[in-house]
Amino acid sequence: MKSPPIQFLLLTAACGFLLLPGLDRPVMGREQELRVVLTAREMADGGNWLVPRYQDQVRLKKPPLMYWLVASAFALAEKTSSVCVARLPGVLAGWLLILATYYGGALLVGRRRAFLGAIVAATSAMFLRHARLAETDITLVLFVSLAVFCGYRAYVHRRPALWWLLTGLFAGFGFLTKGPAALAIPVLTLVAFPAFVPSCRSRKLWARVPLALLVFLLVATPWYVLLMLRDTTQGATQAAISSEIQNTFVESAHGNPIYYYFIILPKNMLPWGLLLPFAVWLGWVRARRHRGMKFLLCWFAVAFVALSLTRSKQEHYALLLLPQSALLTGWWLGSRFAKRPSWVRPWASKYLPVAVAVLMVAGLVAFLFVPQKIARPRELVTHFAKTAKPYIEKAPRVHVTGLRANQMEFYIGDKAQQVTNAAAAWASAQPGECLVISGDPRRPVQSDSIPVAPALDLKIDSFECRLYVKE
């Protein structure tokens, strides 16, 4: 398997096989995903593309690139209620990330080991989970990886101007996806690498860095400048930037111990996570004679330390370590097979791909066709929305309140209107309008003042959804 086109086709087929079937099967219930999708739907339905809005509130806490991508998918498909359409930009970013891991990794560890690394990345638990969701993380990792790979190419290329330009371009797109991490990790990696490789300390190599910085600013800052120039959003923009810095570095609701990623990363890399410590050790041993491995370890260490030192630590942030971890594991696997007896290598080359393919098919069939009982509140909401469809279709407006209001808003459609007070919403509702209340005994929504019995009442475990229709 020495031909890059064949490897490109194999990786593309693997991504399509792993990501596309049953794309609408995971229920859209994560807050991170619903924020992106509902904001994008508001844009696609005629909203303001410059000023994102989420549940009738201006949302400037995160940059808008992922909103724009999902909104563009909605606009092209002319369908703003499709789960598959909402998730297609994330799937595309996941496919491009696997290709970037292969082609960029080939510069660092060689084509064969990079291919193994791309397979490791594509079959890791955290990739399979997040690349099938309409969230920002996979897209962020894609642009960070491209910026880092282009920065390394600028170091080793005789004419680095184009590669510095691309470094700034991809860092800018990453910043527009999720903010400072897209700039911090590439910059820290590219600054730390020359400390280990004296040949990269030449002033000529750094002469084009201002070009990368200029391109980054041209891509990343215009949206913020336009918001700052608007009287209605100037204060909100400053508050959003301050809040994001505060949550990342000072105090956060997602604070975890400094050793958090020592535990989370191997777990999220399953089934390959157990090999990662051995892969890092082998990379460290071989790095003395291998410039690409030095860069890969530098990138891994910078990202790992940066994530560990920030105040806010969440499980999905470990995705920023996926390409490096996968390439290190691919290097280790390639080295292990290279040292096997001669009769083992042909056997592994012949039967290992077949075994992997069989496992992939078995897992996909189980996921798609094994019946799954409704057992979680987020799944109850989708069942409720389908059952309530005859009532909702006739209603000019649907008022939604409760624990899963944003999820209900997506599955009901553009008729949904978020409210905070059920009694006030019922009092102001016009004849024919509906009120949907979702809650559980721990955080009940007051519905005693609703003078009629619910037209629909569904309950599972302690979670309940009720539909009232005003005559």
HUCOR-V499401 format. One record per pair of residues at least 4 apart in sequence whose ideal C-beta (glycine too) atoms are under 7 Angstrom apart, sorted by sequence separation. I is the first residue (numbers start at 1). GAP is how many residues later the second one is. D is the distance in Angstrom with one decimal. If there is no record, write none. Layout:
<<I & GAP & D> <I & GAP & D>>
//
This chain:
<<3 & 4 & 6.9> <4 & 4 & 6.0> <5 & 4 & 6.4> <6 & 4 & 6.3> <7 & 4 & 6.2> <8 & 4 & 6.2> <9 & 4 & 6.1> <10 & 4 & 6.3> <11 & 4 & 6.4> <12 & 4 & 6.3> <13 & 4 & 6.1> <14 & 4 & 6.1> <15 & 4 & 5.5> <16 & 4 & 5.2> <30 & 4 & 6.7> <31 & 4 & 6.3> <33 & 4 & 6.1> <34 & 4 & 5.7> <35 & 4 & 6.1> <36 & 4 & 6.1> <37 & 4 & 6.2> <38 & 4 & 6.6> <39 & 4 & 6.9> <40 & 4 & 6.2> <41 & 4 & 6.0> <43 & 4 & 4.7> <53 & 4 & 6.5> <64 & 4 & 5.6> <65 & 4 & 6.5> <66 & 4 & 6.4> <67 & 4 & 5.9> <68 & 4 & 6.1> <69 & 4 & 6.7> <70 & 4 & 6.5> <71 & 4 & 6.3> <72 & 4 & 6.2> <73 & 4 & 6.1> <82 & 4 & 6.5> <83 & 4 & 6.3> <84 & 4 & 6.5> <87 & 4 & 6.1> <88 & 4 & 6.3> <89 & 4 & 6.4> <90 & 4 & 6.4> <91 & 4 & 6.5> <92 & 4 & 6.4> <93 & 4 & 6.2> <94 & 4 & 6.7> <95 & 4 & 6.6> <96 & 4 & 6.0> <97 & 4 & 6.3> <98 & 4 & 6.7> <99 & 4 & 6.1> <100 & 4 & 5.2> <101 & 4 & 5.4> <102 & 4 & 6.5> <105 & 4 & 5.7> <106 & 4 & 6.5> <109 & 4 & 4.4> <110 & 4 & 6.4> <111 & 4 & 6.4> <112 & 4 & 6.9> <113 & 4 & 6.3> <114 & 4 & 6.4> <115 & 4 & 6.6> <116 & 4 & 6.4> <117 & 4 & 6.4> <118 & 4 & 6.2> <119 & 4 & 6.2> <120 & 4 & 6.4> <124 & 4 & 6.9> <125 & 4 & 6.2> <126 & 4 & 6.0> <127 & 4 & 5.4> <128 & 4 & 6.9> <136 & 4 & 5.6> <137 & 4 & 6.4> <138 & 4 & 6.5> <139 & 4 & 6.8> <140 & 4 & 6.2> <141 & 4 & 6.0> <142 & 4 & 6.4> <143 & 4 & 6.3> <144 & 4 & 6.4> <145 & 4 & 6.2> <146 & 4 & 6.1> <147 & 4 & 6.3> <148 & 4 & 6.6> <149 & 4 & 6.4> <150 & 4 & 6.5> <151 & 4 & 6.9> <152 & 4 & 6.7> <153 & 4 & 5.4> <160 & 4 & 5.6> <161 & 4 & 6.4> <162 & 4 & 6.4> <163 & 4 & 6.4> <164 & 4 & 6.7> <165 & 4 & 6.3> <166 & 4 & 6.2> <167 & 4 & 6.2> <168 & 4 & 6.2> <169 & 4 & 6.7> <170 & 4 & 6.3> <171 & 4 & 6.4> <172 & 4 & 6.6> <173 & 4 & 6.5> <175 & 4 & 6.3> <178 & 4 & 6.6> <180 & 4 & 5.5> <181 & 4 & 5.9> <183 & 4 & 5.9> <184 & 4 & 5.9> <185 & 4 & 6.1> <186 & 4 & 6.0> <187 & 4 & 6.1> <188 & 4 & 6.0> <189 & 4 & 6.3> <193 & 4 & 6.2> <203 & 4 & 6.5> <208 & 4 & 6.8> <209 & 4 & 6.4> <210 & 4 & 6.2> <211 & 4 & 6.5> <212 & 4 & 6.3> <213 & 4 & 6.4> <214 & 4 & 6.4> <215 & 4 & 6.4> <216 & 4 & 5.7> <217 & 4 & 5.2> <221 & 4 & 5.7> <222 & 4 & 6.2> <223 & 4 & 6.6> <224 & 4 & 6.2> <225 & 4 & 6.4> <226 & 4 & 6.9> <230 & 4 & 6.2> <233 & 4 & 5.5> <234 & 4 & 6.8> <235 & 4 & 6.2> <236 & 4 & 6.2> <237 & 4 & 6.5> <238 & 4 & 6.3> <239 & 4 & 6.1> <240 & 4 & 6.4> <241 & 4 & 6.6> <242 & 4 & 6.2> <243 & 4 & 6.2> <244 & 4 & 6.3> <245 & 4 & 6.1> <246 & 4 & 4.8> <256 & 4 & 4.0> <259 & 4 & 6.9> <260 & 4 & 5.9> <261 & 4 & 5.1> <263 & 4 & 6.5> <264 & 4 & 5.8> <265 & 4 & 6.1> <269 & 4 & 3.5> <272 & 4 & 6.9> <275 & 4 & 5.7> <276 & 4 & 6.3> <277 & 4 & 6.4> <278 & 4 & 6.3> <279 & 4 & 6.3> <280 & 4 & 6.4> <281 & 4 & 6.5> <282 & 4 & 6.2> <283 & 4 & 5.9> <286 & 4 & 5.3> <290 & 4 & 6.6> <291 & 4 & 6.7> <292 & 4 & 6.3> <293 & 4 & 6.2> <294 & 4 & 6.2> <295 & 4 & 6.3> <296 & 4 & 6.4> <297 & 4 & 6.1> <298 & 4 & 6.2> <299 & 4 & 6.4> <300 & 4 & 6.0> <301 & 4 & 6.0> <302 & 4 & 6.1> <303 & 4 & 6.2> <304 & 4 & 6.2> <305 & 4 & 6.1> <306 & 4 & 6.7> <313 & 4 & 6.5> <321 & 4 & 5.2> <322 & 4 & 5.9> <323 & 4 & 6.3> <324 & 4 & 6.3> <325 & 4 & 6.3> <326 & 4 & 6.2> <327 & 4 & 6.4> <328 & 4 & 6.6> <329 & 4 & 6.3> <330 & 4 & 6.2> <331 & 4 & 6.3> <332 & 4 & 6.4> <333 & 4 & 6.5> <334 & 4 & 6.2> <335 & 4 & 6.7> <340 & 4 & 3.8> <343 & 4 & 6.7> <344 & 4 & 5.9> <345 & 4 & 6.2> <346 & 4 & 6.1> <347 & 4 & 6.0> <348 & 4 & 4.8> <351 & 4 & 6.1> <352 & 4 & 6.4> <353 & 4 & 6.2> <354 & 4 & 6.4> <355 & 4 & 6.5> <356 & 4 & 6.3> <357 & 4 & 6.4> <358 & 4 & 6.2> <359 & 4 & 6.2> <360 & 4 & 6.3> <361 & 4 & 6.2> <362 & 4 & 6.4> <363 & 4 & 6.3> <364 & 4 & 6.1> <365 & 4 & 5.6> <366 & 4 & 5.0> <375 & 4 & 6.9> <377 & 4 & 6.8> <379 & 4 & 6.6> <380 & 4 & 6.0> <381 & 4 & 6.3> <382 & 4 & 6.7> <383 & 4 & 6.3> <384 & 4 & 5.9> <385 & 4 & 6.9> <388 & 4 & 5.4> <389 & 4 & 6.0> <391 & 4 & 6.4> <401 & 4 & 5.7> <404 & 4 & 5.6> <405 & 4 & 6.2> <406 & 4 & 6.9> <407 & 4 & 6.6> <408 & 4 & 5.7> <412 & 4 & 4.4> <421 & 4 & 6.2> <422 & 4 & 6.3> <423 & 4 & 6.4> <424 & 4 & 6.3> <425 & 4 & 6.2> <429 & 4 & 4.2> <439 & 4 & 6.1> <459 & 4 & 6.9> <1 & 5 & 6.1> <28 & 5 & 5.8> <42 & 5 & 4.1> <53 & 5 & 5.8> <54 & 5 & 4.1> <74 & 5 & 6.7> <77 & 5 & 6.5> <106 & 5 & 4.5> <109 & 5 & 5.7> <122 & 5 & 6.2> <130 & 5 & 6.3> <177 & 5 & 6.5> <200 & 5 & 6.0> <246 & 5 & 6.6> <247 & 5 & 4.7> <268 & 5 & 7.0> <340 & 5 & 5.6> <374 & 5 & 4.7> <400 & 5 & 4.7> <439 & 5 & 5.2> <459 & 5 & 4.4> <1 & 6 & 6.4> <28 & 6 & 6.4> <43 & 6 & 5.1> <47 & 6 & 6.0> <53 & 6 & 6.3> <74 & 6 & 4.6> <79 & 6 & 5.5> <121 & 6 & 5.8> <154 & 6 & 3.9> <157 & 6 & 5.7> <194 & 6 & 4.3> <227 & 6 & 4.7> <228 & 6 & 5.4> <267 & 6 & 6.1> <287 & 6 & 4.5> <307 & 6 & 6.9> <374 & 6 & 6.0> <392 & 6 & 5.8> <419 & 6 & 4.1> <429 & 6 & 6.4> <439 & 6 & 4.2> <51 & 7 & 5.9> <52 & 7 & 4.8> <130 & 7 & 5.4> <131 & 7 & 5.1> <175 & 7 & 4.5> <193 & 7 & 6.2> <194 & 7 & 4.7> <266 & 7 & 3.4> <269 & 7 & 5.9> <286 & 7 & 5.5> <287 & 7 & 4.8> <409 & 7 & 4.1> <458 & 7 & 5.1> <52 & 8 & 7.0> <77 & 8 & 4.6> <106 & 8 & 4.3> <130 & 8 & 5.3> <174 & 8 & 2.7> <175 & 8 & 5.5> <265 & 8 & 7.0> <266 & 8 & 6.5> <337 & 8 & 6.2> <400 & 8 & 4.9> <408 & 8 & 6.6> <437 & 8 & 5.0> <28 & 9 & 6.7> <105 & 9 & 3.3> <154 & 9 & 3.7> <228 & 9 & 5.7> <374 & 9 & 5.8> <400 & 9 & 5.6> <409 & 9 & 6.3> <426 & 9 & 5.4> <457 & 9 & 5.0> <153 & 10 & 4.4> <154 & 10 & 4.8> <227 & 10 & 4.4> <266 & 10 & 5.6> <283 & 10 & 5.3> <287 & 10 & 5.6> <307 & 10 & 5.7> <425 & 10 & 5.8> <437 & 10 & 5.4> <456 & 10 & 6.9> <42 & 11 & 5.2> <74 & 11 & 6.1> <171 & 11 & 5.6> <265 & 11 & 7.0> <337 & 11 & 5.9> <456 & 11 & 4.0> <52 & 12 & 5.4> <73 & 12 & 5.2> <102 & 12 & 5.2> <105 & 12 & 5.1> <171 & 12 & 5.5> <400 & 12 & 7.0> <454 & 12 & 4.2> <455 & 12 & 5.2> <39 & 13 & 4.9> <73 & 13 & 6.9> <102 & 13 & 5.9> <105 & 13 & 6.9> <150 & 13 & 5.0> <154 & 13 & 6.3> <224 & 13 & 6.6> <283 & 13 & 6.6> <284 & 13 & 6.5> <307 & 13 & 6.5> <405 & 13 & 5.6> <422 & 13 & 6.5> <454 & 13 & 5.9> <455 & 13 & 6.5> <39 & 14 & 6.6> <283 & 14 & 5.4> <398 & 14 & 5.5> <454 & 14 & 5.5> <455 & 14 & 4.8> <39 & 15 & 4.7> <52 & 15 & 5.2> <73 & 15 & 5.4> <171 & 15 & 5.4> <422 & 15 & 5.6> <38 & 16 & 5.9> <70 & 16 & 5.6> <73 & 16 & 5.5> <101 & 16 & 6.0> <102 & 16 & 4.0> <150 & 16 & 4.2> <151 & 16 & 4.6> <400 & 16 & 5.0> <452 & 16 & 6.1> <38 & 17 & 6.7> <101 & 17 & 4.7> <150 & 17 & 4.4> <303 & 17 & 5.3> <304 & 17 & 6.1> <398 & 17 & 4.8> <400 & 17 & 6.8> <303 & 18 & 5.5> <397 & 18 & 5.7> <398 & 18 & 5.0> <399 & 18 & 5.5> <400 & 18 & 5.9> <401 & 18 & 4.9> <450 & 18 & 5.6> <35 & 19 & 5.7> <49 & 19 & 6.7> <70 & 19 & 5.6> <167 & 19 & 6.7> <398 & 19 & 6.8> <400 & 19 & 6.8> <401 & 19 & 6.5> <447 & 19 & 6.8> <39 & 20 & 6.0> <69 & 20 & 4.1> <98 & 20 & 5.2> <101 & 20 & 5.1> <147 & 20 & 5.2> <150 & 20 & 6.4> <392 & 20 & 5.8> <395 & 20 & 6.5> <397 & 20 & 5.9> <399 & 20 & 4.8> <300 & 21 & 6.8> <303 & 21 & 6.7> <401 & 21 & 5.1> <441 & 21 & 5.6> <440 & 22 & 4.6> <98 & 23 & 5.9> <147 & 23 & 4.1> <381 & 23 & 5.0> <385 & 23 & 6.7> <392 & 23 & 6.6> <422 & 23 & 5.7> <423 & 23 & 6.7> <440 & 23 & 4.9> <43 & 24 & 6.3> <98 & 24 & 4.9> <146 & 24 & 4.1> <147 & 24 & 4.3> <300 & 24 & 3.9> <401 & 24 & 6.7> <422 & 24 & 6.2> <426 & 24 & 5.5> <440 & 24 & 6.8> <299 & 25 & 5.2> <300 & 25 & 6.9> <422 & 25 & 5.6> <439 & 25 & 6.5> <378 & 26 & 6.7> <381 & 26 & 4.9> <385 & 26 & 3.8> <399 & 26 & 4.1> <423 & 26 & 4.1> <40 & 27 & 4.8> <44 & 27 & 4.5> <143 & 27 & 4.8> <147 & 27 & 6.4> <377 & 27 & 6.2> <381 & 27 & 5.6> <385 & 27 & 5.7> <438 & 27 & 4.7> <39 & 28 & 4.9> <43 & 28 & 4.0> <296 & 28 & 6.0> <300 & 28 & 6.7> <408 & 28 & 5.8> <422 & 28 & 7.0> <378 & 29 & 6.1> <382 & 29 & 5.7> <436 & 29 & 6.9> <437 & 29 & 4.9> <36 & 30 & 5.4> <40 & 30 & 3.6> <44 & 30 & 3.8> <143 & 30 & 4.7> <144 & 30 & 5.2> <381 & 30 & 6.3> <399 & 30 & 6.2> <408 & 30 & 6.2> <36 & 31 & 6.3> <40 & 31 & 4.0> <44 & 31 & 5.0> <143 & 31 & 3.3> <296 & 31 & 5.9> <436 & 31 & 5.5> <296 & 32 & 6.5> <37 & 33 & 6.2> <41 & 33 & 6.2> <94 & 33 & 6.7> <405 & 33 & 6.8> <434 & 33 & 6.1> <435 & 33 & 4.4> <36 & 34 & 5.9> <40 & 34 & 6.2> <140 & 34 & 5.7> <143 & 34 & 6.1> <399 & 34 & 6.8> <404 & 34 & 4.7> <434 & 34 & 6.6> <45 & 35 & 6.1> <151 & 35 & 5.9> <399 & 35 & 7.0> <402 & 35 & 5.2> <403 & 35 & 5.5> <434 & 35 & 5.4> <44 & 36 & 5.2> <396 & 36 & 5.9> <397 & 36 & 4.8> <398 & 36 & 4.6> <399 & 36 & 4.7> <400 & 36 & 4.8> <401 & 36 & 5.8> <402 & 36 & 3.5> <403 & 36 & 5.4> <94 & 37 & 3.1> <140 & 37 & 4.7> <144 & 37 & 6.9> <395 & 37 & 5.8> <396 & 37 & 6.1> <399 & 37 & 7.0> <402 & 37 & 4.6> <403 & 37 & 6.7> <433 & 37 & 5.4> <139 & 38 & 5.0> <140 & 38 & 4.4> <144 & 38 & 5.4> <148 & 38 & 5.1> <394 & 38 & 6.8> <395 & 38 & 5.5> <398 & 38 & 6.1> <432 & 38 & 6.8> <41 & 39 & 4.6> <143 & 39 & 5.8> <147 & 39 & 4.2> <151 & 39 & 4.4> <395 & 39 & 4.4> <431 & 39 & 5.7> <91 & 40 & 6.3> <403 & 40 & 6.4> <431 & 40 & 6.2> <90 & 41 & 6.1> <91 & 41 & 6.8> <97 & 41 & 6.3> <104 & 41 & 6.5> <136 & 41 & 5.5> <140 & 41 & 6.7> <144 & 41 & 5.5> <148 & 41 & 5.7> <429 & 41 & 4.8> <100 & 42 & 6.4> <107 & 42 & 6.8> <136 & 42 & 4.8> <140 & 42 & 6.1> <144 & 42 & 6.4> <392 & 42 & 6.3> <426 & 42 & 6.9> <90 & 43 & 5.8> <168 & 43 & 6.9> <172 & 43 & 6.5> <176 & 43 & 6.8> <261 & 43 & 6.3> <391 & 43 & 6.0> <402 & 43 & 4.9> <90 & 44 & 5.2> <94 & 44 & 5.1> <97 & 44 & 6.0> <101 & 44 & 6.8> <108 & 44 & 7.0> <164 & 44 & 4.1> <168 & 44 & 3.5> <172 & 44 & 4.5> <176 & 44 & 5.9> <401 & 44 & 6.0> <426 & 44 & 7.0> <87 & 45 & 6.3> <89 & 45 & 6.9> <90 & 45 & 6.5> <93 & 45 & 4.8> <97 & 45 & 4.5> <100 & 45 & 5.1> <104 & 45 & 3.3> <107 & 45 & 6.3> <155 & 45 & 4.9> <160 & 45 & 6.4> <164 & 45 & 6.3> <167 & 45 & 4.8> <168 & 45 & 6.2> <171 & 45 & 5.1> <175 & 45 & 4.1> <283 & 45 & 5.2> <87 & 46 & 6.3> <93 & 46 & 4.3> <96 & 46 & 5.5> <100 & 46 & 5.6> <107 & 46 & 6.4> <165 & 46 & 5.7> <168 & 46 & 6.9> <169 & 46 & 5.2> <173 & 46 & 6.2> <261 & 46 & 5.7> <87 & 47 & 4.8> <161 & 47 & 5.0> <164 & 47 & 5.3> <165 & 47 & 6.5> <168 & 47 & 3.4> <172 & 47 & 2.7> <176 & 47 & 6.7> <261 & 47 & 5.7> <268 & 47 & 6.7> <86 & 48 & 4.5> <90 & 48 & 5.6> <97 & 48 & 6.5> <160 & 48 & 5.7> <164 & 48 & 4.3> <168 & 48 & 4.0> <172 & 48 & 4.2> <280 & 48 & 5.9> <283 & 48 & 6.2> <37 & 49 & 4.7> <90 & 49 & 6.9> <93 & 49 & 5.0> <100 & 49 & 6.6> <276 & 49 & 5.7> <279 & 49 & 4.1> <282 & 49 & 6.9> <155 & 50 & 6.1> <161 & 50 & 6.6> <165 & 50 & 5.5> <169 & 50 & 6.2> <258 & 50 & 5.3> <268 & 50 & 5.1> <279 & 50 & 4.6> <282 & 50 & 5.2> <264 & 51 & 5.6> <276 & 52 & 6.9> <279 & 52 & 6.4> <260 & 53 & 4.7> <265 & 53 & 5.1> <276 & 53 & 6.0> <279 & 53 & 3.7> <282 & 53 & 6.3> <264 & 54 & 5.3> <275 & 54 & 5.3> <278 & 54 & 5.9> <28 & 55 & 5.6> <255 & 56 & 5.9> <265 & 56 & 5.7> <269 & 56 & 5.8> <255 & 57 & 7.0> <256 & 57 & 4.0> <261 & 57 & 5.9> <272 & 57 & 5.2> <275 & 57 & 6.1> <381 & 57 & 6.8> <254 & 58 & 4.8> <255 & 58 & 6.9> <24 & 59 & 4.0> <252 & 59 & 4.7> <254 & 59 & 6.1> <24 & 60 & 4.9> <251 & 60 & 6.3> <252 & 60 & 3.8> <254 & 60 & 5.0> <265 & 60 & 6.7> <23 & 61 & 4.8> <249 & 61 & 6.5> <250 & 61 & 6.2> <248 & 62 & 5.5> <249 & 62 & 5.6> <248 & 63 & 6.2> <23 & 64 & 5.5> <70 & 64 & 5.6> <248 & 64 & 5.3> <391 & 64 & 6.0> <179 & 65 & 6.2> <247 & 65 & 5.5> <391 & 65 & 6.9> <23 & 68 & 6.9> <388 & 68 & 5.4> <387 & 69 & 6.3> <66 & 70 & 4.6> <20 & 71 & 6.6> <387 & 71 & 6.6> <19 & 72 & 4.8> <66 & 73 & 5.8> <62 & 74 & 6.8> <384 & 74 & 5.1> <19 & 75 & 6.0> <383 & 75 & 6.9> <391 & 76 & 6.1> <380 & 78 & 6.5> <391 & 78 & 5.8> <15 & 79 & 6.5> <388 & 79 & 5.1> <15 & 80 & 4.4> <380 & 80 & 4.9> <384 & 81 & 4.2> <12 & 83 & 6.8> <15 & 83 & 5.6> <380 & 83 & 5.8> <381 & 84 & 6.7> <380 & 85 & 6.3> <374 & 86 & 6.1> <377 & 86 & 4.1> <11 & 87 & 5.5> <11 & 88 & 6.2> <8 & 91 & 7.0> <11 & 91 & 6.0> <197 & 94 & 5.9> <7 & 95 & 6.7> <37 & 97 & 5.2> <197 & 97 & 6.0> <36 & 98 & 5.2> <196 & 98 & 4.9> <36 & 99 & 6.2> <33 & 100 & 5.1> <36 & 100 & 6.7> <33 & 101 & 5.2> <33 & 102 & 5.2> <193 & 102 & 5.5> <196 & 102 & 6.4> <30 & 103 & 6.8> <32 & 103 & 4.9> <18 & 104 & 6.4> <193 & 105 & 4.9> <26 & 106 & 6.3> <192 & 106 & 5.3> <11 & 107 & 5.6> <15 & 107 & 6.1> <7 & 108 & 5.2> <14 & 108 & 5.5> <65 & 108 & 6.6> <23 & 109 & 6.2> <189 & 109 & 5.9> <18 & 110 & 6.2> <189 & 110 & 4.7> <192 & 110 & 5.8> <11 & 111 & 7.0> <65 & 111 & 4.0> <66 & 111 & 5.8> <19 & 112 & 5.6> <63 & 112 & 6.7> <64 & 112 & 7.0> <65 & 112 & 4.6> <19 & 113 & 5.7> <63 & 113 & 4.6> <189 & 113 & 4.7> <63 & 114 & 6.3> <188 & 114 & 4.6> <63 & 115 & 6.7> <62 & 116 & 6.3> <63 & 116 & 6.1> <62 & 117 & 6.9> <185 & 117 & 6.3> <185 & 118 & 5.2> <188 & 118 & 6.5> <185 & 121 & 6.3> <184 & 122 & 6.2> <185 & 135 & 6.6> <181 & 139 & 6.6> <126 & 142 & 3.9> <125 & 143 & 5.8> <126 & 143 & 7.0> <152 & 143 & 5.3> <124 & 145 & 5.1> <125 & 145 & 4.7> <124 & 148 & 6.1> <148 & 151 & 5.7> <120 & 152 & 5.0> <64 & 159 & 6.3> <63 & 160 & 6.7> <60 & 167 & 6.8> <60 & 173 & 6.9> <58 & 175 & 6.7> <50 & 176 & 6.2> <60 & 176 & 5.4> <144 & 176 & 6.4> <60 & 177 & 5.5> <58 & 178 & 5.6> <141 & 178 & 5.0> <145 & 178 & 4.8> <61 & 179 & 4.8> <137 & 179 & 5.0> <141 & 179 & 5.8> <60 & 180 & 4.0> <138 & 181 & 6.7> <141 & 181 & 6.2> <51 & 182 & 5.8> <61 & 182 & 6.5> <137 & 182 & 4.9> <141 & 182 & 7.0> <61 & 183 & 6.2> <109 & 183 & 5.7> <108 & 184 & 3.5> <109 & 184 & 6.7> <107 & 185 & 6.5> <130 & 186 & 6.1> <108 & 187 & 6.0> <109 & 187 & 6.7> <108 & 188 & 5.0> <130 & 189 & 6.1> <126 & 192 & 6.4> <126 & 193 & 5.9> <127 & 195 & 6.2> <126 & 196 & 6.6> <124 & 198 & 6.6> <121 & 201 & 5.7> <121 & 202 & 6.4> <124 & 202 & 6.7> <121 & 205 & 3.6> <120 & 206 & 4.2> <117 & 209 & 4.6> <120 & 209 & 4.8> <117 & 210 & 3.9> <120 & 210 & 5.4> <117 & 212 & 6.5> <114 & 213 & 6.6> <117 & 213 & 2.8> <116 & 214 & 3.6> <114 & 216 & 6.5> <113 & 217 & 4.9> <116 & 217 & 5.0> <109 & 218 & 5.8> <113 & 218 & 4.8> <116 & 218 & 5.5> <108 & 219 & 6.6> <109 & 221 & 7.0> <113 & 221 & 3.9> <101 & 222 & 4.8> <105 & 222 & 4.5> <109 & 222 & 4.9> <112 & 222 & 5.8> <101 & 225 & 6.1> <101 & 226 & 6.6> <81 & 332 & 5.4> <18 & 342 & 6.9> <17 & 343 & 6.6> <21 & 343 & 6.0> <25 & 343 & 7.0> <22 & 345 & 6.3> <22 & 346 & 4.8> <21 & 347 & 6.2> <29 & 349 & 2.9> <27 & 351 & 5.0> <55 & 351 & 6.5> <27 & 352 & 5.2> <27 & 355 & 5.5> <56 & 362 & 6.4> <55 & 363 & 4.6> <38 & 368 & 6.2> <45 & 369 & 6.1> <38 & 371 & 6.3> <34 & 372 & 4.7> <38 & 372 & 6.1> <34 & 373 & 6.0> <37 & 373 & 6.2> <34 & 376 & 6.2> <29 & 378 & 5.2> <28 & 379 & 6.7> <28 & 382 & 5.9>>
//
